[in-house]
Amino acid sequence: MTLTEFNALPPQDADAVLTRCLPVPRWVAAVRDGRPYAAWPELEARASDAAAHLDDGELDDALAGHPRIGERASSPAHHAEASAREQSGVDRSDAQVARELAEGNAAYERRFGRVFIIRAAGRSAPEVLAELDRRLGNDDATERDETVRQLREIALLRLREVAS
């Protein structure tokens, strides 16, 4: 869809498109209500600013939209098509990669109490695993900030795919 088409969507259709990018009602409303956008940079700035800070409930909502890295989407909230496309650089058929991701995901969830999220698009499995390992050393506040940054990057990537 073009930016012009996105600008012309009825509010409920725009909400559906935006929710697939970041399932946070406040963010969806902020981006929707900023229409019409003259060009992608204006839309990107509004979307980025609105996603810069997520409260705890919004963070939970956003994370519910993502499967574990290296796993297939198992919930309708996971947006299977986008997740599969974004994780295409992670070879699930490689038994060692699958094992390392499962172990890393489990360690991360024990450490931080939430699913590990990373903008996987454009990253290989070794890059994802290195980031997972590095982020396990973060303190809680630093990791929460990184999680929000990654969610924002994913939202902007998805938004660009649907409205550029």
MIVEXFI-463303 format. One record per residue: residue in three letters; x, y, z of N, C-alpha, C, O in turn. Coordinates in steps of 0.2 Angstrom, whole numbers, padded with zeros to 4 digits, always signed. Example, Ala and Ser with C-alpha at 12.3 -4.5 7.8 and 13.67 -1.06 7.14 Angstrom:
2
ala+0066-0028+0039+0062-0022+0039+0066-0016+0039+0071-0017+0042 ser+0064-0011+0035+0068-0005+0036+0064+0000+0039+0067+0006+0040 
END
This chain:
164
met+0004-0006+0000+0000+0000+0000+0004+0006+0000+0010+0006+0003 thr+0002+0011-0003+0006+0017-0004+0004+0022+0003-0001+0020+0006 leu+0008+0027+0004+0007+0031+0009+0000+0035+0008-0003+0036+0013 thr-0001+0037+0002-0008+0040+0000-0013+0035+0002-0018+0037+0005 glu-0013+0029+0001-0018+0024+0002-0019+0023+0010-0024+0023+0013 phe-0013+0023+0013-0013+0023+0021-0017+0029+0024-0021+0028+0028 asn-0015+0035+0021-0018+0041+0023-0026+0040+0023-0029+0043+0027 ala-0028+0037+0017-0035+0037+0016-0039+0031+0019-0045+0031+0019 leu-0036+0027+0023-0039+0021+0026-0044+0024+0031-0043+0029+0035 pro-0050+0021+0032-0055+0022+0037-0051+0021+0044-0046+0016+0044 pro-0053+0024+0049-0049+0023+0055-0048+0016+0058-0043+0014+0060 gln-0054+0012+0057-0053+0005+0059-0048+0001+0055-0045-0004+0058 asp-0048+0002+0049-0043-0001+0044-0036+0001+0046-0032-0003+0046 ala-0035+0007+0047-0029+0010+0049-0026+0007+0055-0021+0005+0056 asp-0031+0006+0060-0029+0003+0067-0027-0004+0065-0022-0007+0069 ala-0030-0008+0061-0029-0015+0060-0022-0015+0057-0018-0020+0059 val-0020-0011+0052-0013-0011+0049-0008-0009+0054-0003-0013+0055 leu-0009-0004+0058-0005-0002+0063-0004-0007+0069+0002-0008+0072 thr-0009-0010+0071-0009-0015+0076-0004-0021+0074-0001-0024+0079 arg-0004-0023+0068+0001-0028+0065+0008-0026+0066+0013-0030+0066 cys+0009-0019+0066+0016-0016+0067+0018-0016+0074+0024-0018+0076 leu+0014-0014+0079+0015-0013+0086+0008-0013+0089+0005-0008+0089 pro+0006-0019+0093+0000-0019+0096-0001-0015+0102-0002-0018+0108 val+0000-0009+0102-0001-0005+0108-0006+0001+0106-0004+0005+0102 pro-0012+0001+0109-0017+0005+0107-0015+0013+0107-0017+0016+0103 arg-0011+0015+0112-0009+0022+0112-0005+0024+0106-0006+0029+0103 trp+0000+0019+0104+0004+0020+0098+0000+0020+0092+0001+0025+0088 val-0005+0015+0091-0009+0015+0086-0013+0021+0085-0013+0024+0079 ala-0016+0024+0090-0020+0030+0090-0015+0036+0088-0018+0040+0084 ala-0010+0037+0091-0005+0042+0089-0003+0042+0082-0003+0048+0079 val-0001+0037+0079+0001+0036+0072-0005+0037+0068-0005+0041+0063 arg-0011+0034+0069-0017+0035+0065-0019+0042+0065-0021+0045+0060 asp-0019+0045+0071-0022+0052+0072-0017+0057+0069-0019+0063+0068 gly-0011+0055+0067-0006+0060+0064-0007+0061+0056-0004+0065+0053 arg-0012+0057+0054-0013+0057+0046-0016+0063+0045-0020+0066+0049 pro-0015+0066+0039-0012+0063+0033-0004+0065+0034-0002+0070+0036 tyr+0000+0060+0031+0007+0061+0031+0009+0063+0024+0007+0060+0019 ala+0014+0068+0024+0016+0070+0017+0021+0066+0014+0021+0065+0008 ala+0025+0062+0018+0030+0058+0016+0032+0053+0021+0031+0054+0027 trp+0036+0048+0019+0038+0043+0024+0042+0046+0030+0040+0044+0036 pro+0047+0051+0029+0050+0053+0035+0045+0056+0041+0047+0055+0047 glu+0040+0059+0039+0035+0062+0043+0032+0056+0047+0031+0057+0053 leu+0030+0051+0044+0026+0045+0047+0031+0042+0051+0030+0040+0057 glu+0037+0041+0049+0043+0038+0053+0044+0041+0059+0044+0038+0065 ala+0045+0048+0059+0046+0052+0065+0040+0051+0070+0042+0050+0076 arg+0034+0052+0068+0028+0051+0072+0028+0044+0076+0027+0044+0082 ala+0029+0039+0072+0029+0032+0074+0035+0031+0079+0034+0028+0084 ser+0040+0033+0077+0046+0032+0082+0045+0036+0088+0047+0033+0094 asp+0043+0042+0088+0042+0046+0094+0037+0043+0099+0038+0042+0105 ala+0031+0040+0096+0026+0037+0100+0028+0030+0103+0025+0028+0108 ala+0033+0027+0100+0036+0021+0102+0042+0021+0107+0044+0016+0109 ala+0044+0027+0108+0050+0028+0112+0050+0026+0119+0055+0024+0122 his+0044+0026+0122+0043+0024+0129+0036+0020+0129+0031+0022+0126 leu+0037+0014+0132+0031+0010+0133+0031+0009+0141+0036+0007+0144 asp+0025+0009+0143+0024+0008+0150+0024+0000+0151+0024-0003+0146 asp+0023-0003+0157+0024-0010+0158+0018-0014+0154+0019-0019+0151 gly+0012-0011+0154+0007-0014+0151+0008-0014+0143+0006-0019+0140 glu+0010-0009+0141+0011-0008+0134+0017-0013+0131+0017-0016+0126 leu+0022-0013+0136+0027-0018+0134+0025-0025+0134+0027-0029+0129 asp+0021-0027+0139+0018-0034+0138+0014-0035+0132+0014-0040+0129 asp+0009-0030+0130+0005-0030+0124+0010-0031+0118+0008-0035+0114 ala+0015-0027+0118+0019-0027+0112+0023-0034+0111+0023-0037+0106 leu+0025-0037+0117+0029-0043+0117+0024-0049+0115+0026-0054+0112 ala+0018-0048+0117+0013-0054+0115+0012-0054+0108+0010-0060+0105 gly+0014-0050+0104+0014-0050+0097+0020-0053+0093+0020-0053+0087 his+0024-0056+0097+0030-0059+0094+0032-0066+0097+0031-0067+0103 pro+0033-0071+0093+0036-0078+0095+0043-0077+0098+0046-0072+0096 arg+0045-0082+0101+0052-0082+0103+0056-0083+0097+0054-0085+0091 ile+0062-0080+0097+0067-0080+0091+0069-0087+0090+0070-0091+0094 gly+0068-0089+0084+0070-0095+0082+0064-0100+0082+0065-0106+0080 glu+0058-0098+0084+0052-0102+0084+0047-0099+0079+0047-0093+0078 arg+0043-0104+0077+0037-0102+0073+0032-0099+0077+0031-0100+0083 ala+0028-0094+0074+0023-0091+0077+0018-0096+0080+0016-0101+0076 ser+0015-0096+0086+0011-0101+0088+0004-0098+0091+0000-0101+0094 ser+0003-0091+0090-0003-0088+0092-0005-0083+0086-0001-0081+0083 pro-0011-0082+0086-0014-0077+0081-0011-0070+0082-0010-0066+0077 ala-0009-0069+0088-0006-0062+0090+0001-0061+0087+0004-0056+0087 his+0004-0067+0085+0011-0067+0083+0012-0064+0076+0018-0063+0074 his+0007-0063+0072+0008-0060+0065+0014-0065+0062+0019-0062+0060 ala+0011-0071+0060+0016-0076+0058+0020-0074+0052+0026-0075+0051 glu+0016-0071+0047+0020-0069+0041+0025-0064+0042+0031-0065+0039 ala+0024-0059+0045+0029-0054+0047+0035-0057+0051+0041-0056+0049 ser+0033-0061+0056+0039-0064+0060+0043-0069+0056+0049-0069+0057 ala+0040-0073+0052+0044-0078+0048+0048-0074+0043+0054-0076+0042 arg+0046-0069+0040+0050-0065+0035+0056-0061+0039+0062-0061+0037 glu+0054-0059+0045+0060-0055+0049+0065-0060+0051+0071-0058+0052 gln+0063-0066+0053+0068-0071+0056+0071-0076+0050+0073-0081+0052 ser+0070-0074+0044+0072-0078+0038+0080-0079+0039+0082-0084+0036 gly+0084-0075+0042+0091-0076+0042+0093-0081+0048+0099-0083+0048 val+0088-0083+0052+0089-0088+0057+0087-0095+0054+0081-0096+0054 asp+0092-0100+0053+0090-0106+0050+0088-0111+0056+0092-0114+0060 arg+0082-0112+0056+0079-0116+0061+0080-0124+0060+0080-0128+0065 ser+0083-0125+0054+0084-0132+0052+0091-0134+0055+0093-0140+0055 asp+0095-0130+0057+0102-0131+0060+0101-0133+0067+0099-0129+0071 ala+0102-0139+0069+0100-0142+0075+0104-0138+0081+0102-0137+0086 gln+0111-0136+0079+0115-0132+0084+0112-0125+0086+0111-0123+0091 val+0110-0122+0080+0107-0115+0081+0100-0116+0085+0099-0112+0089 ala+0096-0121+0083+0090-0122+0087+0091-0123+0094+0087-0120+0098 arg+0096-0127+0096+0097-0128+0103+0100-0122+0106+0098-0121+0112 glu+0105-0119+0103+0107-0113+0106+0102-0107+0107+0102-0104+0112 leu+0098-0107+0102+0092-0102+0103+0087-0104+0109+0085-0099+0113 ala+0086-0110+0109+0081-0112+0114+0084-0111+0121+0081-0109+0126 glu+0091-0113+0122+0094-0112+0128+0095-0105+0130+0094-0103+0136 gly+0096-0100+0125+0097-0093+0126+0090-0090+0128+0090-0086+0132 asn+0085-0092+0124+0078-0090+0126+0076-0091+0133+0074-0087+0137 ala+0078-0098+0135+0076-0100+0142+0080-0096+0147+0077-0094+0152 ala+0086-0095+0146+0090-0091+0151+0088-0084+0151+0088-0081+0156 tyr+0086-0081+0145+0084-0074+0145+0077-0073+0149+0076-0069+0153 glu+0073-0078+0148+0066-0078+0151+0067-0079+0159+0063-0076+0163 arg+0072-0083+0161+0073-0084+0168+0076-0077+0171+0074-0075+0176 arg+0080-0074+0167+0084-0068+0170+0079-0062+0170+0079-0058+0175 phe+0075-0061+0164+0071-0055+0164+0064-0056+0164+0060-0051+0165 gly+0061-0062+0164+0054-0063+0165+0050-0062+0159+0044-0061+0160 arg+0053-0061+0153+0049-0060+0147+0053-0063+0141+0059-0065+0142 val+0050-0063+0135+0053-0066+0129+0058-0061+0127+0057-0055+0127 phe+0063-0064+0124+0069-0060+0121+0066-0058+0114+0064-0061+0110 ile+0067-0051+0113+0065-0048+0107+0071-0045+0104+0075-0041+0107 ile+0072-0045+0097+0077-0042+0093+0074-0041+0086+0071-0045+0083 arg+0076-0036+0083+0075-0035+0076+0079-0039+0072+0085-0038+0071 ala+0076-0045+0071+0080-0050+0067+0081-0049+0060+0086-0052+0057 ala+0077-0045+0057+0078-0044+0050+0085-0041+0048+0087-0037+0051 gly+0088-0045+0043+0095-0043+0041+0100-0046+0046+0106-0044+0045 arg+0098-0050+0051+0104-0053+0055+0104-0060+0054+0099-0063+0053 ser+0110-0063+0055+0111-0070+0054+0110-0073+0061+0110-0070+0066 ala+0109-0080+0062+0109-0083+0068+0115-0082+0073+0113-0080+0079 pro+0121-0082+0070+0126-0080+0075+0126-0073+0078+0128-0072+0083 glu+0123-0068+0073+0123-0061+0076+0117-0061+0081+0118-0058+0086 val+0112-0064+0080+0106-0065+0085+0109-0068+0092+0107-0065+0097 leu+0112-0073+0091+0115-0077+0097+0120-0072+0101+0120-0072+0107 ala+0124-0069+0097+0129-0064+0100+0125-0059+0104+0127-0057+0110 glu+0120-0056+0101+0116-0051+0104+0113-0054+0111+0112-0050+0116 leu+0110-0060+0110+0106-0063+0116+0111-0064+0121+0110-0062+0127 asp+0117-0066+0120+0122-0067+0125+0124-0061+0128+0125-0060+0134 arg+0125-0056+0124+0127-0049+0127+0122-0046+0131+0123-0044+0137 arg+0116-0047+0129+0110-0043+0133+0109-0047+0139+0106-0044+0144 leu+0111-0053+0140+0110-0057+0146+0114-0054+0152+0112-0055+0158 gly+0119-0050+0150+0123-0046+0155+0121-0040+0157+0123-0036+0161 asn+0115-0037+0154+0112-0031+0155+0109-0031+0162+0107-0036+0164 asp+0109-0025+0165+0104-0024+0171+0097-0024+0169+0096-0023+0163 asp+0092-0024+0173+0085-0024+0171+0083-0018+0168+0080-0018+0163 ala+0085-0012+0170+0083-0006+0167+0086-0005+0160+0083-0003+0155 thr+0093-0007+0159+0096-0007+0153+0093-0011+0148+0091-0009+0142 glu+0091-0017+0150+0088-0022+0146+0081-0020+0144+0079-0021+0138 arg+0077-0017+0148+0070-0015+0147+0071-0009+0141+0067-0010+0137 asp+0076-0005+0142+0077+0000+0137+0078-0003+0130+0076-0001+0125 glu+0083-0008+0130+0085-0011+0124+0079-0015+0121+0078-0015+0115 thr+0074-0018+0125+0069-0021+0122+0064-0016+0119+0061-0018+0114 val+0063-0011+0122+0058-0005+0119+0062-0003+0112+0058-0002+0108 arg+0068-0002+0112+0071+0000+0106+0070-0005+0100+0069-0003+0095 gln+0071-0011+0102+0070-0017+0097+0063-0017+0095+0062-0018+0089 leu+0058-0016+0099+0051-0016+0097+0050-0010+0093+0046-0011+0088 arg+0053-0005+0094+0052+0001+0090+0055+0000+0083+0052+0002+0078 glu+0061-0003+0083+0064-0005+0076+0060-0009+0072+0059-0008+0066 ile+0057-0014+0075+0052-0019+0072+0046-0016+0069+0044-0017+0064 ala+0043-0011+0074+0037-0008+0072+0038-0003+0065+0034-0003+0061 leu+0044+0000+0065+0046+0004+0060+0047+0000+0053+0045+0002+0048 leu+0050-0005+0054+0052-0010+0049+0045-0012+0046+0044-0012+0040 arg+0040-0014+0050+0034-0017+0048+0030-0011+0045+0026-0012+0039 leu+0030-0005+0048+0026+0001+0045+0029+0003+0038+0025+0004+0034 arg+0035+0002+0037+0038+0004+0031+0036-0001+0025+0035+0001+0020 glu+0035-0007+0027+0033-0012+0023+0025-0011+0020+0024-0013+0015 val+0021-0008+0025+0014-0007+0023+0012+0000+0021+0007+0001+0018 ala+0017+0005+0022+0014+0012+0021+0020+0016+0018+0022+0021+0021 ser+0023+0014+0013+0029+0018+0010+0028+0020+0003+0032+0023+0000 
END
